[in-house]
Amino acid sequence: MKYIFKSLFFLGLALLVSCGGKEDKKEKEEIQLGNYQKNEVKEPDASPPQASLIDMSNKGIGPVKNLELPENIDQGMVTKGKAIFDSKCLACHKPHKKFIGPAPAGVLDRRSPEWVMNMMLNPNEMILKDPIAQQLLIEHNGSPMANQNLSEEEARQILEYFRTLK
């Protein structure tokens, strides 16, 4: 019985001593981590330059070079575009609020129609080379737009749907 009490006593003493030493190490690690984080924040080249998120002259990178939108909205295209949007885009984009990706409502007040279609048709290259697409990627926590392999006709129908979102 004496051996059990002595063993428990020494075991408890060993735990007490070992715990005390770890607290000092924790404080030193936190201080070192804190200094490291401060140095990271101070570096000026850590983030790419900010692009203006309203640029109607930027047509993006992809197959659509020029697009003239008619004054009247084509309701047949809107219906098809909404159906495509609901089946392929709704998982990441909500029409009127930011979700995983930006809301498409009012996008044509911020981007050219060509840019919007090229982003739908060629998202991988746009993210690599277009400054607005790169800035959007940063703003949306690094969630790149998925390539849905849309045809130009499908992208144009979605664009027509976007024209109705105000």
N, C-alpha and C positions, 0 to 999 in steps of 0.2 A: 504494500500500500504506500509505504514511504517513497518507493521508486516512482510510482505513478505521479504523486504530488510533485516530486522533484523534477520529473520529466516535463510535466505540464507547466511548472514554474519557469524552467529554462526555455521551453518552447514559446511561452507567452512573452518572456523577456526578449527572445530573439526576434519575434514578430514586432514588438514595440520598437526595437532599435532599427530594424530594417525599414519600417514605415517612416520613421523620422528622417532617415536619409533620403528617401524618395521625394519627400516634400521639397527639400532643398534643390534636388535635381529638377523637379517640375518647375520651380520658380525660375531657375536658370534657363531652362528650355523655353519657357514662355517669353522671357526677356530676349533671348536670341531670335525667337520666331518673330517677336514684335519688331525688332530691328530689321530683320529680313523683309518683312512686309512693307515697312516704311521705305526701304530702298527700292522695292519693286514699284511702288506707287510713284516715286520721284522720277523714274526713267521717262524721258519725253517721247521716245520712239515706240512705246509699248502699244499704241493704238494707231490705226491708219488715219489719214486725214479725213475729216468729216466732209461729206458731199452734201450739196444742197438737195434736200429731198423734194423740192419743187423745181423741175427742169423740163419744160415743154419742148425744148429743142433736142433733147437726148432721145434718139430713136432706138437705143439698145443695140444688141448684137444678135443677129439672127436673120431669118429669111425675109422678114417684112421690112422693106425699105421706105415705102411711101404708102399712106392709106388716107384716103379722103372719106370722111364719114358724111353720109347724106344728112340733110337737116331733119328729116322725118325718121322716126325709129320704126324698124321693121318688126312688127309684133310676132310674126312667124319665127323669125330668128331669135327673138327674146324667149319664146316658149322653148325652143330647142336648146338655147344657151342655158336657161335656168335648169333644164333637165340634166344637161351635162355637168353643170356646176354642182347640182345637188348630188350627183352620183360620184364625181371625181374630186371635188374641191372642198365640200362641206366639212370634211373631217378636220381640216386645218384652217379654213376661212369661214367666218360668219359674216353675212352680208353687211351688217351695220355696226359691228364691234370687233375690236382686236381680239384675236384668239391665239392660236399658235402662229398664224400668219396675220398680216394686216387685213383690215376690212376693205372690201372692194368698193364700197359706197364712196362716191366722189373721187375715185382714182383718176378719172379723166380730167379732173381739175388740177392734178399734180403731175401727171405723166402724159406723154404723147400716146396716141393709140398704137403706134408702132412699138413703143417701148413695152406697153402692156402685153401685146401679142407676142413679142419676142421673149418676154419673161415666161409666158405660158409655153411657148414652143421650144425654147432653148435655155432652160433655167441653169443648167450646169455651167455653160460658158458665160452666161450673164453674171453669175455669182463670182466667177474667176476674174472677169475683166471689166465689168461695169461698176463704176463707183457708187451709184445709187443702190444697186443690188447688194453690194458689199456692206453698205451702211445699214440697209434693212436687215441683213443677216445678223449684224451686231445687235441691233435694236430688238430683234426677236430671238435673243438668246442662242444664236448659232443654229437655229432650225432652218436648214436650207429647203427651198421649194423643191418638191418631188417632181420629177419629169413624168407627166401622165401620158406622154406619147400622143398628144393631140394632133389632129390634122389642122392645116391652116383654116379650113372651113369651120371646124369645131371651135377653134380659138376665136374666130371672128364672131361666131354665134354667142359665145360667152361674153365677148366684148360688147355686143349689142345688149345683152342682159345687164351688164354693168352700167350702160347708159341710162337704165331705168332706176338705178339705185341712187337715191338722193338723200 
